[in-house]
Amino acid sequence: MANNSIKHNFLWAFSERVSSKIVLFILQLFLARLLAPADYGLLAILLIFVNIATIFVNSGLPSSLIQRKDIEPDDFSSVFNLTFTFSLIFYCIIYFSAPFISTFFDDDRISLMLRVISLTLMTGAYNSVQRAILSRELRFKELFKANLSGAIASAIISIIIAFAGFGVWAIIFQYIANQVVSSIVVLYYIRWIPKLRFNLVRVKSLWAFGWKYMLTSIISMISNDIYTAVIGKVFTKTQLGEYDTGNKIPQTISDTFSSSMSSVLFPSFSKIQEDKEQMKQYVRKINTLSSFIMFPLMFGLVAIATPLITIVLTDKWAGAIPYFQLACIMYAFYPLHIANIQAISARGYVHITLRNEILKKMVELLSLAVLCQFGLYWVAFGRVASSIVALAINMYPNSRLLDYTIRQQIKDILPTLIIAIIASSVAYAVLLIPELNSCYIAVSLQIITCVVAYGLLSMLLNKKMVIQLVNQIRIRRV
């Protein structure tokens, strides 16, 4: 019964992520044809500071509202009042620091743009508590409607601004509109208005969990943004734009799946946190099923990268192809990261997640420090290698917590990985046919070849997994 409930909620969460991500993904591709790689490099710099400030604003407290079993009505208002106060403080910090940041990156446009896009800190404080309420109640259908509405409305606004010739401002206002509209839609469903109440004792209790979650997120985000800052400072904005866009496309695809998993697994795992065997079986099924979907998708994208980028983004984005391919390999394994991390956090061992995050980021930053002097390609390659090490670090605690060892996890996913690599290699070989002069024909043949090869090899070598997948998508009513 619980298993069916998780599957039902996952489908709604997945629909929510897929629908909004598809809209925003199409928008991103559309805008990439209008804007230059340097414009996206500028946006990446702006988001460094907004993303880090957002984590400090939320303080991990919205996640505490989901994880804690004994929540009182005033806890939501207390968390909002605190996070909104933080949002005002950090907005002021960014506002007055903007000219110095603009000088550091040698671009006068950064100051005003940063002050405008940082307005999302205030709306984000409210939106994070709204989402905590819906996630806690497993109301992913309402989240689906809110996110889709925000995505569509923001897409329309950004397209109008882009056609008016305002460049990067189109993406900036898309970020703002998306959050504002989705908050309005959620308000319609939950009718939650924060009250002027603040219970310090309750907040301290929530903070006991939240500060570890926040620090984990901060470490993760700072590590990611250090890559952007270093690339933006050491290399050109065009190179940063190519790297960021090449990374962002597979990241969007992976996040659609991974964030759906995360939004469902954390509250669902929290409800069964005492049943170790049941959690182990869920993690095992998630690993095998997510690998069966993500491995062929991401490795297939590696194979078709050259004609695909040429068709979708035009030749001016050819420099993004190698970063796109390396990012596809890295993000293919992200659902495995998510399943292991959420299992650890849901059982209340956030200190382990924090410790692991510190260790993983030390590996990443060491890789960045060593490889940035050899060029941007080496930086991207080092990040892929670091992510593989990070996966082992994320898997290790569950050897003890769930009796699910690294060896068992590798054994569960290895057949699918091998089949996906073979199928994508066969698809890549299609490009060696000299008569293929059209990118459209080439990518079409590659996709057909990859799908057929993966399907046939799976039926021959991994039939048990195919049967399990078919059984999993037959959701019975709870």
C-alpha positions in Angstrom: 0.0 0.0 0.0 2.8 2.4 0.9 4.6 1.3 -2.2 1.6 2.2 -4.4 1.3 5.5 -2.6 4.9 6.4 -3.4 4.5 5.4 -7.0 1.3 7.5 -7.2 3.0 10.5 -5.7 6.1 10.0 -7.8 4.0 10.2 -11.0 2.4 13.5 -9.9 5.8 14.9 -8.9 7.3 13.6 -12.1 4.5 15.1 -14.1 5.0 18.4 -12.3 8.7 18.5 -13.0 8.4 17.2 -16.5 5.7 19.6 -17.6 7.4 22.7 -16.2 10.9 21.6 -17.2 9.7 20.9 -20.8 8.3 24.4 -21.1 11.4 26.0 -19.6 13.7 23.7 -21.6 12.0 24.7 -24.9 12.2 28.3 -23.8 15.9 27.9 -23.0 16.6 26.5 -26.5 14.5 29.2 -28.1 16.4 32.0 -26.2 19.8 30.4 -26.9 19.1 30.9 -30.6 18.5 34.6 -30.0 21.2 35.3 -27.4 25.0 34.8 -27.6 27.0 32.4 -25.4 28.5 35.5 -23.6 24.9 36.4 -22.5 24.5 33.1 -20.8 28.0 33.5 -19.2 26.7 36.8 -17.7 23.6 35.1 -16.3 25.7 32.3 -14.8 27.7 35.0 -12.9 24.5 36.6 -11.6 23.1 33.3 -10.3 26.3 32.6 -8.3 25.2 35.2 -5.7 21.4 34.6 -5.9 21.8 30.8 -5.4 24.0 31.1 -2.4 21.9 33.8 -0.7 18.7 31.7 -1.3 20.2 28.8 0.7 21.0 31.1 3.6 17.5 32.6 3.4 15.8 29.2 3.6 18.2 28.1 6.4 17.2 24.5 5.9 14.0 25.2 7.9 11.5 24.4 5.1 13.0 20.9 4.9 12.6 20.6 8.7 8.9 21.3 8.3 8.7 18.3 6.0 10.9 16.0 8.1 9.5 16.7 11.6 6.5 14.5 12.6 5.3 16.8 15.4 4.5 20.1 13.6 2.3 22.8 15.1 0.3 25.3 12.9 2.4 28.3 14.1 5.6 26.6 13.0 5.0 27.6 9.4 4.5 31.3 10.3 7.6 31.2 12.6 9.7 29.8 9.8 8.4 32.3 7.2 9.0 35.3 9.5 12.5 34.2 10.1 13.3 33.4 6.4 11.7 36.6 5.1 13.8 38.6 7.6 16.9 36.8 6.3 15.8 37.6 2.7 15.7 41.3 3.4 19.1 41.2 5.0 20.7 39.3 2.2 19.1 41.5 -0.4 20.6 44.6 1.2 24.0 42.9 1.3 23.7 42.0 -2.4 22.3 45.5 -3.3 25.3 47.3 -1.8 27.9 44.8 -2.9 26.7 44.8 -6.5 29.0 47.6 -7.8 32.1 45.8 -6.3 31.0 42.5 -7.9 30.5 44.3 -11.2 34.1 45.7 -11.0 35.5 42.3 -10.1 34.1 40.7 -13.2 34.8 43.8 -15.4 31.2 44.2 -16.6 29.1 47.4 -15.7 25.8 45.6 -16.5 26.1 43.2 -13.5 25.3 45.8 -10.8 21.7 46.6 -11.9 20.9 43.1 -13.1 22.0 41.6 -9.8 19.9 44.0 -7.8 16.8 43.1 -9.9 17.2 39.3 -10.0 17.9 39.3 -6.3 14.3 40.3 -5.7 13.5 36.6 -6.0 14.9 36.2 -2.4 11.8 37.7 -0.9 9.3 35.8 -3.0 11.4 32.6 -2.4 11.0 32.9 1.3 7.2 32.7 1.0 7.3 30.1 -1.8 9.6 27.7 0.2 7.1 27.5 3.1 4.2 27.0 0.7 6.0 24.1 -0.9 6.9 22.6 2.4 3.2 22.5 3.3 2.2 20.8 0.1 5.1 18.4 0.2 4.4 17.5 3.8 0.9 16.6 2.8 2.0 14.8 -0.3 -0.1 17.1 -2.5 2.0 16.9 -5.6 -1.0 17.5 -7.9 -1.3 21.1 -6.7 2.5 21.5 -7.1 2.1 20.3 -10.6 -0.5 22.9 -11.4 1.5 25.7 -9.7 4.8 24.9 -11.4 3.3 24.5 -14.8 1.4 27.8 -14.5 4.6 29.6 -13.5 6.6 28.1 -16.3 4.1 29.0 -19.0 3.5 32.5 -17.7 7.2 33.2 -17.4 7.9 31.8 -20.8 5.5 34.1 -22.4 6.9 37.1 -20.6 10.5 36.3 -21.5 9.7 35.7 -25.1 8.1 39.1 -25.4 11.1 40.8 -23.7 13.6 38.8 -25.9 11.8 39.9 -29.1 11.9 43.4 -27.9 15.7 43.2 -28.0 16.5 43.4 -24.2 18.9 40.4 -24.3 19.7 38.9 -20.9 16.8 40.8 -19.2 14.5 38.3 -20.9 16.0 35.5 -18.7 16.1 37.6 -15.6 12.4 38.5 -15.7 11.6 34.9 -16.5 13.2 33.8 -13.2 11.1 36.5 -11.3 7.8 35.8 -13.1 8.1 32.0 -12.6 8.4 32.3 -8.9 5.7 35.0 -8.5 3.1 33.2 -10.6 3.7 29.7 -9.0 3.3 31.3 -5.5 0.0 32.9 -6.4 -1.3 29.5 -7.7 -0.2 27.7 -4.6 -1.9 30.4 -2.5 -5.1 29.7 -4.3 -5.0 26.0 -3.2 -3.7 26.2 0.4 -5.0 29.6 1.4 -2.1 30.0 3.8 -1.3 33.5 5.0 1.6 33.9 7.4 0.8 35.4 10.8 2.9 37.8 12.8 3.9 35.0 15.3 7.3 33.7 16.2 8.0 30.8 18.5 11.7 30.9 19.3 11.6 27.5 21.1 9.9 25.8 18.2 12.3 27.4 15.7 15.3 26.2 17.7 13.9 22.7 17.6 13.5 22.8 13.9 16.9 24.4 13.5 18.5 21.3 15.1 17.7 19.5 11.9 17.7 22.5 9.5 21.2 23.8 10.2 22.8 20.6 9.1 20.6 20.5 6.0 21.4 24.1 5.2 25.1 23.7 5.7 25.1 20.7 3.4 23.2 22.7 0.7 25.6 25.7 1.2 28.7 23.5 0.7 27.2 21.9 -2.4 26.1 25.2 -3.9 29.3 27.1 -3.1 31.3 24.3 -4.8 29.2 24.5 -7.9 29.4 28.3 -8.0 33.1 28.3 -7.4 33.4 26.5 -10.8 31.3 29.3 -12.4 33.3 32.1 -10.6 36.7 30.6 -11.5 35.7 30.0 -15.2 34.1 33.5 -15.4 37.3 35.1 -14.1 40.0 32.9 -15.7 38.4 32.3 -19.0 36.1 34.4 -21.3 32.4 34.9 -20.8 31.9 33.1 -24.1 33.7 30.1 -22.8 31.7 30.3 -19.5 28.5 30.5 -21.6 29.4 27.4 -23.6 30.4 25.5 -20.5 27.3 26.5 -18.6 24.9 25.8 -21.4 26.6 22.5 -22.3 26.2 21.6 -18.6 22.7 23.0 -18.2 20.9 21.0 -20.9 21.7 17.5 -19.4 21.4 18.9 -15.9 17.8 20.0 -16.8 17.0 16.5 -18.1 18.5 14.8 -15.0 17.0 17.2 -12.6 13.6 16.6 -14.0 13.9 13.0 -12.9 16.1 13.4 -9.8 14.1 16.3 -8.3 10.9 14.4 -8.8 12.5 11.5 -6.9 13.8 13.9 -4.2 10.5 15.7 -3.6 8.7 12.4 -3.1 11.4 10.2 -1.5 12.2 12.6 1.4 8.7 12.9 2.8 7.9 9.3 2.0 11.1 7.9 3.5 10.5 10.1 6.6 7.2 8.3 7.2 8.9 4.8 7.2 12.3 5.9 8.7 12.2 3.2 11.3 11.7 0.3 8.9 15.3 -0.3 7.6 14.5 -3.3 5.4 11.6 -1.5 3.7 13.8 1.5 2.9 16.5 -0.8 1.5 14.1 -2.4 -0.9 12.8 1.0 -2.0 16.3 2.3 -2.6 17.2 -0.8 -4.5 14.2 -0.5 -6.8 14.8 3.2 -7.3 18.4 2.5 -8.3 17.6 -0.2 -10.8 14.6 1.5 -12.3 16.2 5.0 -12.6 19.4 3.5 -14.1 17.3 1.6 -16.7 15.8 4.9 -17.8 18.7 7.4 -17.3 21.6 5.4 -18.6 20.4 4.9 -22.1 19.0 8.4 -22.2 22.1 10.2 -21.1 24.6 8.0 -22.9 22.4 8.2 -26.0 22.7 12.0 -25.8 26.5 11.7 -25.7 26.3 9.8 -29.0 24.0 12.3 -30.8 25.6 15.4 -29.3 27.2 16.9 -32.5 24.2 16.8 -34.8 21.8 17.6 -32.0 23.5 20.8 -30.8 24.0 21.9 -34.4 20.2 21.5 -35.1 18.9 22.9 -31.8 21.3 25.7 -30.9 23.0 26.3 -34.3 26.7 26.3 -35.2 27.5 29.2 -32.9 27.2 26.8 -29.9 29.6 24.1 -31.4 32.0 24.9 -28.6 29.5 23.6 -26.0 29.5 20.0 -27.5 32.3 18.5 -25.5 31.0 20.0 -22.2 27.5 18.7 -23.1 28.9 15.2 -23.6 30.9 15.1 -20.3 27.9 16.5 -18.4 25.6 13.8 -19.8 28.0 11.2 -18.4 28.1 12.9 -15.0 24.3 13.4 -14.7 23.5 9.9 -15.8 24.4 8.8 -12.2 22.6 11.6 -10.3 19.4 9.6 -9.5 21.7 7.2 -7.6 23.1 10.1 -5.6 19.6 11.3 -4.7 18.3 7.9 -3.6 21.2 7.3 -1.2 21.3 10.9 0.1 17.5 11.0 0.8 17.6 7.6 2.6 20.3 8.9 4.9 18.6 12.2 5.6 15.1 10.8 6.1 16.4 8.5 8.8 17.7 11.6 10.6 21.4 11.1 9.9 21.9 14.6 8.4 25.3 14.9 10.1 26.5 12.0 7.8 25.2 13.8 4.7 26.9 17.0 5.9 30.2 15.1 6.5 30.0 13.4 3.1 29.2 16.7 1.4 32.3 18.3 2.9 34.4 15.4 1.7 33.0 15.4 -1.8 33.5 19.1 -2.2 37.1 18.9 -1.1 37.7 16.4 -3.9 36.0 18.6 -6.4 37.8 21.8 -5.4 41.1 20.0 -5.4 40.3 18.8 -9.0 39.4 22.4 -10.0 42.6 23.9 -8.5 44.8 21.4 -10.3 43.1 21.2 -13.6 42.1 24.8 -14.3 45.7 25.6 -15.3 45.5 23.0 -18.1 42.3 24.4 -19.8 38.5 24.3 -19.6 38.2 20.8 -21.1 40.3 19.4 -18.3 38.1 21.2 -15.7 35.0 19.6 -17.2 36.6 16.1 -17.3 37.8 16.5 -13.7 34.3 17.3 -12.6 33.0 14.0 -14.1 35.8 12.0 -12.3 35.0 13.8 -9.0 31.3 12.9 -9.4 32.1 9.2 -9.6 34.1 9.5 -6.4 31.2 11.4 -4.8 28.8 8.6 -5.7 30.9 6.1 -3.8 31.0 8.5 -0.8 27.2 8.8 -1.0 26.7 5.0 -1.2 29.0 4.0 1.6 26.9 5.0 4.7 24.0 2.8 3.5 26.2 -0.2 3.8 25.7 0.2 7.5 22.4 2.1 7.7 20.4 -0.1 5.3 22.8 -3.1 4.8 23.0 -2.1 1.2 26.7 -2.2 0.3 28.5 -0.4 -2.6 29.1 -3.8 -4.2 25.4 -4.7 -4.1 24.5 -1.3 -5.6 27.1 -1.6 -8.4 25.9 -5.2 -9.1 22.3 -3.9 -9.4 23.1 -1.2 -12.0 26.1 -2.7 -13.9 24.1 -4.8 -16.5 22.1 -1.7 -17.5 25.2 0.5 -17.6 27.0 -2.0 -19.9 24.0 -2.3 -22.2 23.6 1.5 -22.4 27.3 2.0 -23.3 27.1 -0.6 -26.1 23.9 0.8 -27.5 25.2 4.4 -27.5 28.5 3.3 -29.1 26.6 1.6 -31.9 24.6 4.8 -32.3 27.7 6.9 -32.4 29.2 4.7 -35.1 26.4 5.9 -37.4 28.2 9.2 -37.8 31.0 7.3 -39.5 28.8 6.7 -42.5 30.3 9.0 -45.2 27.0 9.4 -47.1 25.3 11.2 -44.1 25.4 14.8 -45.1 22.3 15.9 -43.2 22.3 16.5 -39.5 18.6 15.7 -39.4 19.0 12.3 -41.1 22.1 11.5 -38.9 20.4 12.2 -35.6 17.3 10.4 -36.6 19.2 7.3 -37.6 21.3 7.5 -34.4 18.1 7.7 -32.2 16.5 4.7 -33.9 19.7 2.7 -33.7 20.2 3.5 -30.0 16.6 2.6 -29.1 16.6 -0.6 -31.1 20.0 -1.7 -29.8 19.1 -0.9 -26.2 15.8 -2.7 -26.4 17.1 -5.8 -28.0 20.1 -6.1 -25.7 17.9 -5.5 -22.6 15.5 -8.3 -23.7 18.4 -10.7 -24.2 20.7 -9.8 -21.3 18.5 -7.9 -18.8 15.0 -9.4 -19.2 14.4 -9.4 -15.5 14.8 -5.6 -15.4 12.4 -5.2 -18.3 9.7 -7.2 -16.6 10.2 -5.3 -13.3 9.8 -2.0 -15.1 6.6 -3.1 -16.7 5.2 -4.3 -13.4 6.2 -1.0 -11.7 4.3 1.2 -14.0 1.1 -0.7 -13.4 -0.1 1.4 -10.4 -3.1 0.0 -8.6 -5.4 2.1 -6.6 -4.4 2.4 -3.0 
